[in-house]
Amino acid sequence: MKNAKSSRPTREEILEGIGYEPLTFPASLHVPEALRAEEDRAMQDYIVAWTQGLWDFVQAHENAPDPSTKRAQGFDESNHPRDERGRFADRGNARSKSKLESALLFGKVTSKSRLNGHNRDP
């Protein structure tokens, strides 16, 4: 597609870009040409609509601000270290732990006793 950033792709550009070939049926099915042409056009319409819809979506969101970069008012960035990907390291990027994982981490419950139903909190 030419100038993908500046202009929406045309039907011809899309079909040529994917190497579209007209729909064919085996001769043994005896499909009338009018029906074949109608189905071919419907398939082309679907492909073109999907591609242009995706293009519209990307264009609409390409320059939209990333909500993860918004900072609270008065946020002091110097107090928060960043990880190797540039995200805040203390932001809670790690997977949250279940109650069992937390208990095991702090030694309150062993996995064997938990599985046997022992050491339950009242």
CORRAUR-V21587 format. One line per field, one symbol per residue. psi: psi as a letter, one per 40 degrees, with the letter a starting at -180 (. if undefined). burial: 1 if it has 9 or more other ideal C-beta (glycine too) atoms within 8 Angstrom, else 0. A space follows every 10 residues. Layout:
psi: ???
burial: ???
This chain:
psi: hhfdddihii dddddddefh iihiiideef hidddddddd dddddddddd dddddddddd edeiihdeeh iihehhdeeh iiaeeeihdf efeihiiidd dddddeedii dddddeeifi h.
burial: 0000000010 0011100000 0000000000 0000010011 0011001100 1100110000 0000000000 0000000001 0010001110 0000000000 0111000010 0011000000 00
